[in-house]
Amino acid sequence: MDRIEKIIFVGKRAICREPMAAAILQREHLNFPVKILARGFVVLFPEPLNQKAEAVMISNGIALENYMSSQLEPTDFGDTTLILTFDQAAKEKVLEMEGAQNVEVLTDLTGDELEILDPYGAELVTYGICYETLSNTIHKLAELLNEENMEV
């Protein structure tokens, strides 16, 4: 893979983990310029951030004003784009898309054993746990990206 210029976190609807992960990574110090986005592979129409995810993010000092979900498109793929999913099933779904390349499961890259829990529909505390897990995993990702300036 060429030098990373764009990182896209991808999940089903892009209203929960995906924007949380993107916002967390944007707060990390990366030693190279990179565009960080969130996309869904089943976005029939733009939706706002899940209210519980938004509440957890605000309580952690992150405000995503005017966020609306977006569909992952074939034009999102490229030699300098890293696509990160949260589980193997999502990775396989993305790989079915035209032009799919450079698709990885986030926790596979960071060496974490467990995939990131999907809190959708759960209690607020579950969203908080998801945020903390994402925060730790994204920090590892940022360190990895900075160390390797990234070769996947």
C-alpha positions in Angstrom: 0.0 0.0 0.0 1.2 3.5 -0.8 1.5 6.2 1.9 -1.9 6.6 3.7 -3.7 9.7 2.8 -7.2 8.7 3.9 -8.6 6.4 6.6 -12.3 5.4 6.5 -14.0 3.6 9.4 -16.8 1.5 7.9 -19.8 -0.3 9.4 -23.4 -1.0 8.5 -25.1 2.4 8.9 -22.2 4.7 10.1 -24.2 6.2 13.0 -22.4 4.8 16.0 -18.9 3.2 16.2 -17.7 4.6 12.8 -18.1 8.3 13.6 -16.9 7.7 17.2 -13.7 6.0 15.9 -13.1 8.7 13.3 -13.5 11.5 15.9 -11.2 9.7 18.4 -8.5 9.2 15.7 -8.8 12.9 14.8 -7.9 13.8 18.4 -4.7 11.6 18.2 -1.5 13.2 17.1 -0.5 11.7 13.8 2.9 12.6 12.3 1.5 12.8 8.8 -1.5 14.5 7.2 -4.5 12.1 6.7 -8.2 12.6 6.0 -10.4 10.6 8.5 -13.9 9.6 7.6 -16.8 7.4 8.6 -19.0 5.5 6.1 -21.6 2.8 6.0 -22.2 0.0 3.6 -26.0 0.1 4.1 -26.9 3.8 4.2 -30.2 4.2 2.3 -30.5 7.9 3.4 -28.3 10.1 5.6 -29.0 9.7 9.3 -27.7 11.7 12.3 -25.4 10.3 14.9 -27.0 7.8 17.3 -28.2 9.9 20.4 -26.5 7.6 22.9 -23.2 7.6 20.9 -23.5 11.4 20.8 -24.1 11.7 24.5 -21.0 9.5 25.3 -18.9 11.5 22.9 -20.0 14.9 24.4 -19.2 13.6 27.9 -15.7 12.8 26.6 -15.3 16.3 25.1 -16.1 15.5 21.5 -18.9 17.2 19.7 -19.9 16.1 16.2 -22.1 18.9 15.0 -24.2 18.3 11.9 -22.9 14.7 11.4 -24.9 12.7 8.8 -24.1 9.2 7.7 -22.7 8.5 4.2 -22.7 5.5 2.0 -19.3 3.9 1.2 -18.9 4.2 -2.6 -16.5 2.6 -5.0 -14.8 6.0 -5.4 -13.8 5.8 -1.7 -11.3 3.0 -2.4 -7.8 3.7 -3.6 -4.1 2.9 -3.2 -3.7 5.5 -0.5 -6.9 4.8 1.4 -7.1 2.4 4.4 -10.6 1.0 5.1 -11.1 -0.2 8.7 -14.0 -2.3 9.8 -14.9 -3.5 13.3 -15.5 -7.1 12.6 -14.7 -9.8 10.1 -18.3 -9.9 8.8 -18.2 -6.2 7.9 -14.8 -6.7 6.2 -16.2 -9.5 4.1 -19.2 -7.3 3.1 -16.9 -4.4 2.1 -14.6 -6.7 0.1 -17.7 -7.7 -2.0 -17.9 -4.1 -3.3 -16.5 -3.0 -6.6 -12.9 -1.8 -6.3 -12.5 -2.8 -2.7 -8.9 -2.8 -1.5 -6.8 -2.2 1.6 -9.6 -3.4 3.9 -8.7 -4.5 7.4 -10.4 -5.3 10.7 -9.3 -2.6 13.2 -8.4 -5.0 16.0 -6.4 -7.3 13.7 -4.1 -4.3 13.0 -3.7 -3.3 16.6 -3.3 -6.9 17.8 -6.3 -6.9 20.1 -8.0 -10.2 20.6 -11.6 -9.1 20.6 -13.5 -7.2 18.0 -15.2 -3.9 19.0 -18.6 -4.5 20.5 -21.5 -2.9 18.6 -23.6 -1.0 21.2 -26.5 -0.2 18.9 -29.8 -0.6 20.7 -28.1 -1.2 24.1 -28.1 0.9 27.3 -26.1 4.1 27.6 -23.4 2.3 29.7 -22.7 -0.1 26.9 -22.0 2.9 24.6 -19.6 4.2 27.2 -17.8 0.9 27.3 -17.6 0.9 23.5 -16.2 4.4 23.6 -13.5 3.4 26.1 -12.6 0.3 24.1 -12.4 2.3 20.9 -10.3 5.0 22.6 -7.7 2.4 23.7 -7.7 0.6 20.4 -7.5 3.9 18.3 -4.6 5.0 20.5 -2.8 1.8 19.6 -3.7 2.4 15.9 -2.2 5.9 16.1 1.0 4.6 17.5 1.2 2.0 14.8 0.5 4.5 12.1 3.1 6.9 13.4 5.7 4.1 13.8 5.3 2.7 10.3 4.0 5.9 8.7 2.0 3.3 7.5 2.8 0.3 5.3 -0.1 -2.2 5.5 
